Amino acid sequence: MPDTGADAPPALSLSGLSRSFGDTRALDDVSLDIREGEFFTVVGPSGSGKTTLLRILAGLDRPTAGTLHLRGRDIAGLPPNKRPTAMVFQSLALFDHRSVGENVAFALKMRGVGAEARRTKALELLDLVRLPRDYHDRPVTQCSGGERQRVALARALASDPEILFFDEPLSALDYRLRKTLEVELRDLQKRTGRTFVYITHSLEEAMVMSDRIGIMRDGRLVQVGDPATIYGRPRDRFVARFMGEVNVFEIAGGRLPAFDAPAPAQDGWLIVRPEALAPDAGDVQFDATVTDIYRLGSRVQMHLDTAAGTLIAELPASTRLAEGDAARFGFAVADTHRVAE
Amino acid sequence: MRPGPLFALPVAVFLAVGFAMPILIVAWYSLMAPRTFDLTTVFTLANYRAAFTEGYGQPFFWSLGLAALTTLTCLLIAWPTAKVLHAHAGRVATIATALVALPIFVSESVRLFGLSLFLMPGGGIFAGSMRALFGVSIGTILNTKFAVYLGMVYIHLPFMLFPVLLGVALIPPDRVEAARDLGAGRWQVLREIELPLALPGLVIGSLLTFVLCIGANAEAAILGGRAITVVTTAIEQRFNYAQDWPMGAALTMLMIAVTAAVVFPALARVDLNRLIRR
């Protein structure tokens, strides 16, 4: 077990990391400590710099400024093959000219491990990622999407890395398979006790797997926290919107002009989650007409036409409201969250 | 509608008349008595025996050896060149590629005479410039085996470069990054990832260069003086000066056999479709 005591150095310590491409700052002064054994996910829209960040962590790119320490050791100048880390690529980057076993044992071969020992280790890794052992000698080109995913994972694990990086490896898979692999990945991380750094544009994916989440925007890390904090107490409207559909109301002079009701602060914005809206409830109430209903299984999402514009509400599927119904909706100020910007 | 066998008729007729028939006739001549000009049914292996006993080993050795050495040299030059051209694809690379391709449009003999002028002793372009500019008198490599080798590489490099460039384009950059990430050093990346993935291009380029080199004789004639007799020159002499068609035919057949022995095993190793499909 790695030392996870309070004074142990963080698994990865980033300080002031920046990367410019010409005039563009793809990464802008990112500082962050990733703890030993945690599942850390970086979330951001495309172009937010998260891939650049991961490539710098893996050594595939160099920062233009800043430092990078792995367990207290400066690794900023180390090439990728000298870093005790491994990456699962978005494209998977499997070696199509090699068999499954040769792919998995590649890192071992590079270290000069003998053929017999490589085979033994590769078979163990196939077990670990739940691939049948007889896949060992198959061409990797004959594997399905989910199987290729597992081969890539086993290949990264083979180098016995101190930290594993994931560059949106599940984005190309269908919904069900993605859900299965999310849970398996989380499970694998717990079983191996390794530090995982994962990047994705899907907050949903991040919520399921992560111990902590970092939100990136325009090359900056705007908020870091555990999933509950990020979801319940977003730092600003960007993070709130990124976490899912939300209703945002401006606060002016200590009031909510949209409803002519008192606000919990002098200014800023009030974030109201769709599930906080309910018929005939709360201390801020307003008239609404249901314009659209979308069924989400156990819940329904509805669009409400109100004096404050179109709002989104989420109710249990048992609701009797139908499209075109008029109702009085409301929310409790205690269930909302106020942000400054 | 899928193209039927009839679509292959033009090329089949052309190959039968232009390729199969001449080879058949040459094969027939190679089995005739020495210094005869008739095609009869009296067969003999005398010419083949002579090919192995009467000093034709040297020309064969030079042709094959030069071809192998030239192919290897071109491969060693073309690989890094192709990597650079591929990595910096854009205006500069396009211009550089065009400059490499340009000499192909100039007659081979013209280029070789140019090289010969450049290398001439005393008044040649290189030696003359050295003396005029620096007062240094230098010798020349003209009329040596090295000059022939230099000319062979010079003439055949483009035939290697373009297939190798295609091969290099077959290497996805993320595979190289993945290999590096998994601990592969630069040589390991070359051996485990780049060379296997670029193999179709390398094989095609090598075959093209090797086969062209075996058939080449202008380099030896123009740059080599009498330093080397290559097998094509030997064959030409049999047909022309010596007026010994059967002997020339036998040497030709041996050349074809040697070439086939190199080409077919190499071709069997590569998946040509990979080069075309992508």
Interface residues (C-beta under 8 A of the other chain):
Chain A: A58 G59 L60 P79 P80 N81 T85 A86 M87 F89 S91 A93 L94 F95 H97 F106 A107 K109 M110 R111 R155 A156 A158 S159
Chain B: P172 D174 R175 E177 A178 A179 R180 D181 L182 G183 A184 G185 Q188 E192 I193 P196 L197
